[in-house]
Amino acid sequence: MTGLRLMLFDRTSRGHAMCHLWRMGGALYRQLDRLDGYFGASSWSEGLDWLARFRLHQPLQEIQFWGHGRWGRALVDQEALDQSCLEESHPLHPTLVAVQRRLVPEGLWWFRTCETLGATAGQRLACALSDFLGCRVAGHTHIIGFYQSGLHSLAPGEQPDWDAREGLRRGSPDAPEQAYTSRPWVPNTITCLHGRVPRGF
């Protein structure tokens, strides 16, 4: 079964160039028929609610989030989506469940953010979120921009096949301090113009 391809982006940095680029990227992807809809969120609660309700009669095939990230986290403003959000006591948990119920089993959640799947925290998030959502989760281990390096994905029940040290410039997998910037020669690199996770990544 196929479903909707949707994109969220962080709209809170109105004076920040990246916010305008994310908005323009959503419009471009929509024109190229890579997305069925995109939305600028001011909080994770607002963004997840949109994902849970947009064209409610149709399932979800793919969700991309364009914004800032750190190891094991994706940020809207300074609010984090991380492993703690999967706990029943977390305020975002009910809406995440609503999104999960719409995702098809062969679906994809893709963090187009810096570092989110890097280090030990990133690997743990990939495992926990893919199991929770019941679909593949993708993301990057490097600081991303035009080039987006260290792209990996994980299906439910799988274990990471990338090194937790990948992308780390300073610090350790358990205490990361700084990541490398993406470069075209780094393994598993795409550009912001790529609309799909390549096979095998």
C-alpha positions, 0 to 999 in steps of 0.5 A: 500500500502506498500513502502520502509523502509529507514534510515538516520543517522548523518555522521558528527561526524566521530570521534564519536563512535555513528557515527560508531554505527549508520552506523553499525546499518544500515548495520545490519538492512539491513542484517536483511531485516528491511531496504531497504536502509540507508544513512549517511547525512552531513546536513538535506538538503542532507538527505531529498534530498536522501529521496525524490529521492531514488528509486523515483518510489516507495512510502515510508513506513517508515523513521527512523532517527538515530542521536542526538536530543533535545526537539522538535529537531533532529540534523544533526551536529548542524542543527535542524529539528524542527517545523520551518522547516514546514513553507513555508519560511524555506529552507527545506520546499520544500524537506519535501513536496517532501518526504511527497508526497512519504509517504503512509498514514499508513507510519511512521517517527521515530526519534531514537534520545534523547528527541525529543518528550519530553517536550512541544516542543516535543509534539508540533513537534509530532502534527505538523509533523504528520499532515504535513506528513500525517503519524504517527510520533514516538520518545523518551522522554529520553536519549537513547542508547542501551535502548530506553525509552519513545517511543511514536507515534502520528497519524495525528489529534491525541493529545499526551497521554504522560505527557510532564514531562515524562523523565525530570530530571531537568527543566519544560516542557516549559523549560527543562534542563536535561533528564533521561537516558533510563532504562529497567524498564521505561515504553515504553522502547525498545532496539536498536535491536528492529526494530518496534514500538510496538503496543500501543506505 
